[in-house]
Amino acid sequence: MISRELRLLLWFLLVHCAGIYLFTKGFLLSRLSLPNRGSCAYDTCTSLATHKRAVILVIDALRFDFISSHPPEPPSPYHHNVLTLPEELTTAHPNHSFIFNAHADPPTATLQRIKGLTTGSLPTFVDVGESFGGSAIHEDSLLHQVVASGQKVALTGDNTWVTLFPDFLDHNMSFPFDSFNVEDLHTVDEGVISNLLPLVENHSQSWGLAIGHGLGVDHVGHRVGPDHPVMKAKLEQMNRFLAEVVRAIDNDTLLVLLGDHGMDRTGNHGGDSILETMSAVWIYSKGAALSQEWTSLPSSILPTTIDLVPTISLLLGLPIPFNNLGSIIPELFNRDVGGSGVHKALGLNANQIKRYLDAYRASPSGGELDSFWSQLSDRWVATQSAAFDDSLAALSEFNRPHIIDVPLTLIGAGLVVIAVSIAAGYCVYSLLGEHVEKGDELLQRGLSRSLKAGAAGLALGGAVYFPLQNLLEGVHLHHAILFGGAIISALTLAFTCRPSFSRHLLTSVPVILLLHTLCFASNSYTIWEDRIVLFLSISSIVPSVLTGFTAPTPRLRYRILGFSALFAVCVRLMAISTVCREEQHPYCSVTFYVSSTSSAPPVLALVFTASCCVCYTLRYYGRVLGISKSDKGLAGIFLPWILMTTLVAGVAFWVLEWAHSTALFDDGTNSWFRLTRTVLARLNLAVVLFGGVTLWWTSPVCLEIKSDACRERTQVTVLGFANAFGSPYLVFWTNFLSVVWLCTQLTGQVVLAVRDAHGLMDAFASSKPSMALDLNALRRGLSFSEVVPLALLAVHAFLGTGHQPTIPSMQWKTAFILTSTVSFPLSQLTVIANTLGPHFLIGLASPLLALWNLPPLPPPRGLMASSLRAGLGVMLYFTTLLLGSAACAAVLRRHLMVWKIFAPRYMFAAVSVVAIDVGVVIGIGIGVSRVRERIEKIFKVTVPVV
């Protein structure tokens, strides 16, 4: 049977997820894909055609400055002026060759960019979740139009195309390769070279579109960064291959070279920084001239990658895909005196966009255009009434429709659910602190009423939806049902468990939490959150310092002040490890990696440091447990054998990964490194799951019982008595630490060692001076100021282990810890463990605030209630951060930096809450319950659950 505490925590998790879901559906845009197909009347499209077929060569992550003749200063010898063929041919044949710096709309992930490059639409941040496995594209696209014209599509390279277009690629001319093995730098490129050239040379009449998608440049960026000799060798290979393609194509074949996106200084991508959105485009015609520069063009026309869709369509004489929002690149149609070609192309483009907007307006989602429709209509009228000389500018402006808006109803609903869940959490938290004796009864009554009210709220939400559905923009039936159930259930729980009003309520305002939450209202404070968290973390021990100064004995005073100082030192040491956001340059220096342009760790220094940290961590755990003599039993076996083995194996794994990625050895040795580290990671995980967890579950006790027989009675000595609950729970927690340790790179392992060996233990000590002063502190309950240092430690560890609340900072190489290629669900789980591991571990550790140094006799009243209260305190902290980041993102939704700063911060706040909630659920539902059960059985007493 599920315990009351576990049911309550699961309820909070579900309500948090409901609020996150409702807000996300409103804030993170989604788009409607219309099933219509583009078409042309008579020969309007074919009249602009210059070629019969096209070769589209995608070099993944090819940044514009990689092919530019004027790279940024100072130029890099590894990726500048290496791929030179496009610039050479553009200089020699200016009317046949064009180079563009095309903007790649975020999210800059390959799957989303392929959607944009083929349909002309704008994938949103919601689509980034499909990066590890998308679904087929059914809307109109360039490939659909090629097949509809009776021609075939050939493919070689990235197998993502097969996932997106399974029915439109000719099976006899398709050569897909695995796209997610970022450790393989050459197989895909060599496959493209060996298969594309024969198609172009010998079978050019068999296809209308040939696609080659190489991944080597992207994989090199992910593995070692752009400033590495391997990148230079890869670009030289691409330059030679490009020369062979140019030689092989005929006069009727259009060659398009492009990067689907760019890469940042470390070789990663996914966000919207300048380097990530800076995509190279080169269009070359061996036969017909693409431009004669007869007409001056509007200077405001700046190309984006989706502009290739209408441009290539018209150059091949095909209809523009129906859902396209791109504008033709006018330079490629400027072939006639007077600019009639440009005018006609822009006109066809404008008519296509107008048909799409009319169809969208008539769809069930047409209300999304209400606030823009008047402006769009005025622009369309301007294109029809403008004089010929002014029509180019009018058509160009119409072809750039800005129709982004967000449904405020869902945003408001999500914010209300999150806010009410905070109120309910605070009421339960206060109840557990005020009414220790009656807490069981009140909590049971409140939870029972809340669940019944939630069921009624689900029905009420559905009933209210139907008469109001025309007034609720973007709201569907399941949204209303979810909102009704969550809000009524949370309000019922808050009302049932409401605390009594007192002066203490006014004097216990969590100032640090409020300051942390308010910083999300400023883009500058959000950017520099790592510095703010460092300041707040050190400030959070002020209550402990004040308590230390007033301690009744010198020994106790020095102990409290010493632990507080040590906590501050550990926090400061963790801050040495940094990764920098783009906005922080040049005021930030990267120390997590060997340099700001590399994704490799400073291994020679860190191997020694990490090894020392492993030994020191185990010694410190033993020392801390040894104070209370609780290093016996389970701890005596687990710490030196299982934990030591898994931590050393975690360090060895990343050393082998570094040796493999830097290619210091021959291919045979590198293959051995790959196999060895994969086996090592799997064995490590098996030791934790089947060794550590099984051993802990069998005997979660760190006690040693000795008996001495005397004449009159038997004297029993219990070693580990003073920390009977805390020590076995700490062993339980270290099982999960071992998993996160394996998924954390070398520099991050050092940070985890500092945090877990010193910072975490000092947090328990320095945040609980009241426990040292008052033996009945468990009965009194924890104060929120004692929870704050632990919560801040989660954010600080997240930042210190090489992360920032930005998509590019995600460490995608961790997807290949257990496998050499992407494998569901192992790859996803290791990336999640790497990213959210610090938050999960802190949520899991929160019950230690109540369990640490707690003896089993006399029976501690309120054991489960105090553990639950500690977990709720950490959950409240992060849910409040979620509310602040969501509210600020909503208010600043038209801010210039909303998708660069505020939206990613909200996304990370949302997943952080889920990670914290899951950690608390596992900790209390499994860890605390099991420890309490075994300790109770040993001492043959019934520990009251209050």
N, C-alpha and C positions, 0 to 999 in steps of 0.2 A: 504493500500500500504506500502511496506517495505521501510523504510527511507534509504537515501544514506549512512548514517553512519552504519546502521545495515548491509546493503549489503556489505560494505567494510570489516567489522569485520568478517562476515560469510566467505567472500573470504579468509581472512587470516587464519581462522580456517581450511578451506578445504585444503589450500596449505600446512599448517603445517602438517595436517594429511597425505597428499600425501607424503611429505618428510619422515615422520616417518615410513610410511608403506613401502616405497621402501628400506630404510636403514634396517629396521627390517627384511624384507624378505631376505636380503643378509647376515645380521650379525647373527641373531638368527637362528641357523641351523634348517632345517626341513629334514625329511628323507622320502624316497620312500619305501612303503610297497609292496613287490612283492607278487602276488597271488599264487605262486608256493607252493607245499606241499612236505615236506620231505618224503623220502622213504628209504628203506633198501633192498639190493639185498639178496635173499635167507634168511639165518638165521644169517646174520652178526650182527644184533642188539640183537636178542634173546640169542646169545651165551654169552653175558655179563650179562644177567638178573640174579638177585638174589631174586626178590620178584614178586608176582603176582599183588599186589595192594599197594597203598600208602595213608597214612593220612597226609595231609599238614595242620598243625596248625599254623596260622598266629596270633601272638600277636602284634597288631599294635603298632609301636614305641618302640619295645623291643630292647633296646640298649645292646651291647655286655657285658658291665660291669655289667649289671643286672644279668647275669648268670655266670660270671667269678668268679673263686675262688681266683683271685688276683686282686681285684678292685683297682682303684687309691687311693692314700693316701691323706688325711684321708678318710676312707670309710664312707659312709652315712648309718645311721641306718635304713633309710626308703626304700632304693632300692638296697643296696648291701648285699650279703649273705642272701637273702630272698627267691628267686626262686633258690633252691639248687639242685633239682632233676637231672638236666642234668649233673652237675659236679659229683654228687654222683655215677650215673650210668657209667659215663666215667671212673672214678677211678676204679670201680668194674669190668667193662667189656671193656677194652681199645680197643679190636678188633671189638666190636659191637657198639661202641658209640663214636661219634666225635663232638667236639665243634669248631666252626670257628668264627673268627671276620671278617665278610664279608662286603666289601665296597658296600654301596648302592649309585649308581650313581645319582647325582642331575639331576633334581629337586626332592627333597625328599618329595614328596606328594604321598598320598596313591594310587590314580588312576594311576599315572605314574609308580609307583613301581610295581603295579599289572601287568601292561603291560610288564615291564621288566622281572618279575618273571615267566611269562607264555610264552612269545615269545622269550626271550633271546636277544631282541633288546634294544637299548638305547634311550628312550624318551628324547626329547630335552626341552629347556626352553620354546619353543613355546607351547609345550603340557601342560604347567602348567595352561594355561587359561581354560582347560577343567576340572579343579579340582572340580567345582561345578556341573558338568554334562557332562560326556563324551559320546562318541558314541561307537557303537559295534565294536569289534575287528574282522576283517575279515581275517587277515593274519594268517599264520600257527602258532599254539601254542601247548602247552602241552595238553590242553583240547581237541583241535581238534584231536590230535593223539590218545588220549584215546578213544574218541568216534569212530574214524575210525577203531580202533582195535576191535570194537564190545562191548565195556564196557560202563558203565554209570558213570556220574560225579554227586556226591552229594555235596550239599552246605548247610552250616548253618552259619549265621553271616552277615557281611557287605553286604548290597544290591548293592554295586558297582559292584560286580561280575555279578549280573543279568543284569546290564546295559551293561557290556562289553561282556558278553557271553550269550545272551538271548536264543540262539538256541542250546546250548550245555550242559545246566544243566537239569537234569532230574526233571520234575515238581513234581513228587511224592516224591522226596528226596531233595527238596530245601526249606529252611526255612530262607528267607532273612529278615533282620531287618534294620530299618532306620539308616544310617551311619553318619548323620550330626548333630544329637542332642548331642552336646558335653556336655550338662548339665546333660545328663542321663549317669551315670557311670556304670550301672549294667544290664540294660535290654538286651543289645546285648550279653554280656558275659553269662548271665543266659540262654539266648536262645541257645547259642552254647553248653553249658554244657548239657542242657536238651534234645537236639536233636542229638548231635554228638555221645554221648555215646551209645544210643540205636542202631544207625546205625552201630557202630563198633562192638557191642556185639551180635546183633541179625540178622543183614542183611549184613554181610561182603561179602557174595557171590553175592550180587546184584549190587555192584559198583566196579569200578576199581580205582577210585580216589575220596576220601572224603576230602572236604576242610572245615575247621573251621576257621573263621576270627573274633576274639574278638577285641573289641575297647576300653575296659575299661581302660587299661594302657595309651593309647593315650589321652583319654578324661580326665583322672585325670591330666596328664601332662599339657593339655591346661587350665584346670580349676584352679589348685592350684600349679602346678609345681611338679617336682620329689621329692623334699625334704619336704614331708608332710606325716603325719600318714595315710592318705587315700591311698597313693601310696603303703605303706607297706601292708595294708590290701588287696589291689587289687592283689599284687604279691603273697601274701600267698594264696589267692583264686586260682590263676593260678597254683601254685605249687601243690595244692591238686587236681585240675582238671587234671593236667598232669600225676600225679600218677595213677589216675583212667584210663586214656587213655592207659598208659603203661600196666596196668593190663588187659585191655580189648582186646588189639590187639593180633593176633595170629602170628605164626612164618613166615607166608607168607606176612605179612604186614609191610611195611617200614614206620617209623614215622619220619616226618620232622617238626621240630619246628623252626620258624624264625620270625624275626622282619622285616617288609617291609622297615623300616628306623629307625633312632634313634630319639633323641630329644635333644635340647640344654639345658642349665642350667635352663631356665624358662619353659621348657616343650613344646616349639614350634619347628617347623621344616619347611622345604621347601628349605633351602639353602644347602651349601656344607661344612659346618664346620665339624670338626672331630667328634663331638658328634652327629651331625645329620646324618652322613654317616656311623656311627659305628653300624652295624646291627648284631644282634645275630643269629647264625645258629647252630642248634643241630640236628644231624642225628643219629637215633637209629634203630638197627635191633635186634629183639628178637630171630630170628632164625639164618640164615646164617651169618657168619662173613663177615664183609665188607673189612677187611684188615688183612694181615699177616705180613706186613712190610718186604717183601722179598728184595725189591730193594730200593736203595737210590734215592730220587727224586730231581729234580732241585730246588735249594733254592729260585729261582726267582719267583716261582709260588705262587702268592698271590690271594686268592679267592675273587670274587665279587658275589653279589646276583644273577646276571644273569648266573653265572656258575652253578647254581642249575638246569637250564633248560636242558642242555645236560646230566648232571649227573643223574638226576632223570629219564630222558627218557631212558638212557641205562640200568639203574638198573631195570627198569620195562620192558625192552625188546622192547621199542618203538623207531621209527625213531626220530632223532633230528629235531625239527621244522626248516623249511627252512631258515627263516630270522635270526636265532640265531647267535649272535656274542660272546657268552660266551664260555669258555673253561671248559672241564670236571675237576672235583676235583680229581686229581690223587690218593690221599690217599685212596679213596673208591674203587679203582680198583687194588690195589697192593696186589693181592691175589695169584699170581703164582710165582714160582721160575723163576728168570730171567726177571721178569717184563713184560711178554708177555701180561697180561691183561691190564696194563697201556698203553703199546705200541699200542695195538689194539684199545683201547678207544680213545686215542689221534689221531690215524689214522682216525677213523670214524668221529671224530670231525673236523679234518683238511679237509677231503673230503667234508663234509657238508659246511664248510665255503668257500671252493674253488668253489663249485657249486653256492653258493649265490653270491660271488664276480663276477663270470663269467656272471651270469644272470643280475646282477646290471650293469655290464660293457656294456651289450648288450641293456640295456633299454634306453629310451630317456634321463635319467639323468646320463648316464654312463660317461659323460665328467667330472663329479665331481671326478672321480678316476684317471684322467690323471696324476696328479703330484705324485701319489702314486703307479701307476701300475708297474713301473719298480722295485721298492723296493719289492712289494708284489710278483712279479714273481720270483725274486731272492730268496725270502724266501721259495717259494713253491719248487723251484728246489733244495734247500738245504735239504728239508724234504725227497726228493726222492733219493738223492745221498748220504746222510749221512750214516755212518756205524751205526750198531744197537746200539752201546753204546752211540753214539752221537745223535741218532734220537730223544730221549726224549726231549732234549733241543731244537732241531730244530723244532719239532712239537709244543712244548709249545710256542715258539716264534711266529710261524705262526698263532697259534690260538688266538693271541692277536693283531689283525690288528688295526692299528691306521689310520683311513681314514677320519679324520676330516679336512675339508677345507671350506672356505667361498667364495661365488662368489663376486669378487671385483667390478664387473660392477654395480650391484644393490647398493652396499655400496656407490660407487662413485656417482651414480645418486641421492641417498637419501641425501648425503651431499651437493651436488650442489643445490638441491631444497631448502633445509633448509637455505643455505647461501644466495641464491638469494632472498628468502622470507625476510631475515633480511635486505638486501639491499633495497628491496621495502618498508619495514616497516620504515626504517630510512628516506627514501626519503619523504614518506607521513608525517612522524613526523616532519621533517624539513620544509616541505611545509606549514603545519598548523601553524608553528611558524613564518615563514618569511612573508607570504602573507595572512595576516588576511583578508584584503578587497577582494582579488581575490581568496581566498582559495576555496570558494564554487564552482566557475566556473572551476578552475583548477582540483579540486578533482573529480568533476563530469565528466570532459573530460577524466581524467586519468582512472577512474574506467570503463567508457564505452569502451574505447579503450582496456583496459586490458581484459575485458570479451569477446570482439570480438576476440582478439588475442588468448585467451585461447581456444575458440572453434576451431579456425584454427589450433592451436597447437595440439589438440586432433587428428585431421585428419592427420596432418603431422607426428605425432609420429607413428600412425598406418601404414602410407605409407612407412616410412623409415625402419620400423621393418622387413618387408619381405625380402628385398635384403640383410639385415645385420644379419639375425637371426642366421646364423651359426657362426658368430663371437662374438655374445653376450651370454656369458656363463650364464646360469640360468635365462635369461630374456625371458619373455613371452609377448604376444601381449598386454595384458592389462597393463603391466609395461611400455611398450614403449608409449602407449597412455596417461597414467597418467603422465609420465615424460614430454612428449611433451606439454601437456596442461598446466601443472603447471609452467614449466620453461619459456615458451614464454609469458604466461600471467604475471608472476612476472617481467620479464625483461621489458615488455611493460609498466607496472605501474611504475617501477623504473625510466625508461627513461623519461616518461611523467612528473613525479613529481620530477625530479632531482633537488637538491638544488644548489644554486649558491655557487661557491667556495670562501671562505673568510678565513681570518686569524683566525676568531673565530672557524672555523672548526678544526683547528689544536690545538687550546688551550682548546677545550672542550672534550678531550679524556676521556671517563669514566674509570678512573684508577681502581676503585674498581671492576667494572664489569670485566675488563681484568684480574685482579688478581684472582677473583673468578673462572673465566673460565680456567685459566692456571693451577689452582691447580689440575684439573682432569688429568693432564699429569703425576702425581706422585701418586703411590699407597698409600704412607704415608699421603700425603695431603688429598687424597680422604677419607681415613679412619678417619682422624681427622677433617673432614669438619665442625663438630659442633663447634669446638674451633675456626676455621678460620672464620666462619660466625659470631660468637660472636665478634671477633676482627673487622671484616669489618663493622658490624652493628654500633658499637660505633664510628668507624672511619668515618662513613658516615655523621655524624652530624658536622664534621669539617667546611664545608662551612657555616652552620648556626651559629656556634660559631664565626667565623671570621666576619660574617655579624653583629652579636650581638655586637661585640666590636666596630664596626664603626657606630652603630645606633646613630641618631641625638639627642635623648633625653634619660635621665637616665631610665625613666619608660619603654620605648621601649627596651632599652638595657637589663634591668633586665628580662623583659618578654621573650625575645628571648633566652637569656642564661638560664633562669630558665626552660623553656620548653625543651631545649636541654639537660640539666642535668637530668631532670626527665625522658626523653626518655632513656638516657644511664642507669639510675638506673633500669628502668623497663626491659630493655633488659638483664641486668645482673641478675635480679631476675628470669627471665624466664629460664636462663641457669642453675639454680639450679636443675631443673627437667631433669634427664638424663636417657637414656637407653644406654647400652654399646654394641658395636660390639664385636665379638669374638676377633678381632685383637687388640682391645684396652686394653684388660686385660694384666697385673694387674694394669694399670695406670688409670683406670676409675672405678667409683663406681656408682652403680645403685641407683637412688633415686626415679624414677617414680613408681617402685614397692617396696614392703616392703623389698625385698632382691633380690639378683642376681639369686636366684634359685626359685623364686616365680613369679606368674603373678597376685598376689593380691595387691591392693594398701594399703598404710598405712592409713587405714580408720579412726581410732580414731582421728588422727591428722587432716586428710583432711576433714572430715565431718564439723568440726567446721570452718576450713579455707575456704572451699568452700561456706558454708552458709554465712560467713562474706563477702566473695568476691561477692556473689550474691547481698547482700544489698548494698555493697560499689559500685558495678558496676552501679546499678540503681541510687544511690545518685550522682555518678560522672557524669553519662549521664545527669541527671537533672541539675547539677551544670554547666556543659559545655553549655547546651542549655539555661540555665537561664541567662548566661552572655549577650546573645543577645535577651533575652526575647522570645526565640522561643520554650519554653517548654509548649506552649499553644496548644489548638485545639487537633489535632491528638496525639501529644506527651503527652499531659496531660491525655489522656485515655489509650494509648498503653503502656507507660512505667510502670506505677504502677500496672496495671491490667493484661495485656496480657504477657508482657515480664517478669514481676515478677513471674507470675504463671508458665510459661514454664521453666524458669531457676531453680526454686525451684523443680519442678517436675523432671527435669533432674538430679539434685543432689539426690533426693529421689530414683529415679530408680536405680542408681548405688550403693546406700547403700543397697537396697533390693537384688541386684545382688550379692553383697559381702556376705550378710547373707545367701543367698541360696547356693552359691558355697562352703562356708566353712562348711556347714552341721552342724551348731551349734545346730539345732533344729531337731525334729523328722520329719519323712517323710510327715506327714500331714501338718505340719507348713511350710515345704519347698515347698510343692505343692501350698500352699496359697501364698507364696512369689513369686513363678513363675507366677501364674495367675495374682497377683496384679501388678507386674511390667510390664507384657505384656499389661494389660489394661491401666496402667498409661502411658506407652510409646505411645500407639495408641491415647489415649485422648489428650496427649500433642501435637502430630503431627496434630490431627484434629483441636485443638485450633489455631495452627499456620496457617494452610492452609486455614481453613474456617472462622477463626476469624480474625487473624492478617492481612493476605493478603487481605481478602475481605474488611476489614475496611480501610486499606491503599488505596486500589484501588478506593474505593468510595469517600474518601476525603483525598488526600495526601497533606494536608496543615497544618502547625503548626503556625497559625496566630490567633490573637484575635483582632478584629476591634471594636474600641469604637468611638462613635460620641457624641460631645457636641454641643448642639444648642445654638448659641450666637445671638445677635440682628441682626448683619449684615450678618453673614455666619455660616455655620456648620463646626466645627473643627473635623477632623477625625484622630484618633490615631491608628496606626497599630503596635501592639506588635508582635515581631518576624520578623520585616521587615528586619533587618540587616542580617539575616541568612535564608531568605525565601526559598532558594533552598537547602541549605545543611541539614537543620533539617528534612524535610520530607524524603529526600533521606536516612538519617541516620536511620530513623524508618523503611524504606523499607529494609535496610541492616540488621537490627536486627531480622527481620523475619527469614532470612537464618541463622543468628547466633544461633537462638533457635534450629534449626534442627541440626546443627553441634554440639552444646552443648550437646544435647541428645545423640549423637553418640560418645561422647568423655568421657573417663573414668575420675574418680574423680581428679587425679593429673593433667590430661590434662585440666580439667575445671578450675582449679586454674590458669594454664598458660594462658588459653584463657581470663580469667577475668583480669589478669594483662595486657595482651596485648591489649585487647579491651577497658578497662576502662581508662588506662593510655597510653600505648604504641602507640595505633593507633591514639588517639587524639593528643598526643604529636608529632607524626610523621607529622600530618597535620600542626601543629603549627611550629615545629622546621624546617620542610622542606620547609616552605613558608615564610621566613622572608621578602622576596621581596614583598609579598602581604601586609605586615604590613607597609612597607616603601613606597609603590607605589600603590595608589588607582587605577591606570590603569594597574595593573599587569596582569589582565586577557587579556587585549588587547596585552600586550607584549608576553604572553605565558609562559608556565612552562619551566624550565631548567631540564635537565636529572638528575642533582644532587639532585633535589627535589623528584624525583621518586625512587631513589636508596634506601633510608631508608625503604620505604614501601615494595619494592621487597624483601629486605633482611629480613624484618619482617615475610614474608610468610615462608621462609626457616627456620628461627629461631623458629617460632611457630610449624612448622612440626616436628622439632627435639625435641622441648620441650614437645610436647604432646605424647611422648612415641614412636617415630618412628625413624628409620634409613633407609637409602636407601638399605635395605636388605629384602629379602623375609621373614625370620623368625621374623622380628620385626612387621610384620603386625598383627593387633589385631583381630584375627578371631572370638573372642567371640562377637564382635559387629554384627556379622551376625544374632544373635538371640535376637536382641532388640525388634523387632516387632512380632516375631514368636518364638515358642519353637523349631522349626526345620527349616532347610533350605527351604525357599520358594521363588521362582523366581517371581518378581525381587526384592522383599523387602530385602532379605538377601544381595544380591549383592550391592544394593544401600546404605545400612547402612555401609557396609565395605568401600565403596568408599567415603562416607561422612566422616567417621572416618579418612581415610588415606589422602584424598585430600582436606578435609574441609578447613584447613588453607590457602592453595593456592587459592581455590575458593573464600574464603571470601576476600582475598586481591585483587584479580582481580575485585571482585564486589565493593570493597571500593575505587578503583582507581579514579572514577569520583569525589569523595569528594575533591580531591586535587584542582579541579577547582570550585566546587560548594560551598565549605565551606566559611561562612561569606560573601556571595555574595548577595547584595540587588537587588530587581527587578527593581528599578528606580534609576538613569536613565537606560533604557533598556541595559543590558550587551551584548555588541556585542561579538560574538564568543563563546557563551555559549556551544553549541553542539560541536564546533570545539575544544575548550579547554578540554572538557570532553573526546572527542575522542582522543586527544593528550595524556592525562594522561593515558588512557587505553592502547594506543599503546606503551607508554614508559614502562609500566610493562610487556607487551607482548614481547617487544624487549629484555628486561633483561633476561627473562626465555628462549626465543628462542636462544639467544646467549649461555646461559648455555647448552642448548640442543646440539647446534653445537659443543661446546667444548667437552662435554662428549662423543658424538658420534664419533668425529674425533679421540679423544684419545683412545677410545675403539677399533676403526678400526686399528689405527697404532700399538696398543699394543695387537692385537688379538692373538698373539702367546706368550704373557706374561703368566707366571705361574699363576698369579692371575686374569686373564681376566674374568673368570666366577664367581669368588668370589667377585671381587671388581668393575671392570670396566663395565661389562655387567649389573649388577643390577643398578649401578648408571645411566647408560644410560636409562634403562627402567623407572626408577623413574623420570628422567628428561623429558622423552617423555610424561608420563601421567600428569606431572606437567604443561607442556605447554598447554595440552588440558584443564585441570582444570582452568588455568588462562584465557585462551581464552573464555571458556564458561562463566566464571564469568564476564568478560568485556562485552561480548555480551548481557547477561541478564541485566547487570547494565545500559548500554547505550541504548540498544534496548527497555527496558521496564521501568526501574527506572527513568532515566534522561528524557526520552520522556514524561512520564506521569506527572512528577513534573512540567516540563516546560509548558506542556499544561494547567495544572490547574492554575499555577501562572499567566500565560498569560491571562487566562479568568478572573481571579479575578481583575487584575489591568487594564483590557481592553486595553492592548497594545499588539502590535505585537513585540515579542522579536526576533530580527534578528538572523537568523541561519547562522553563518559564520564559 
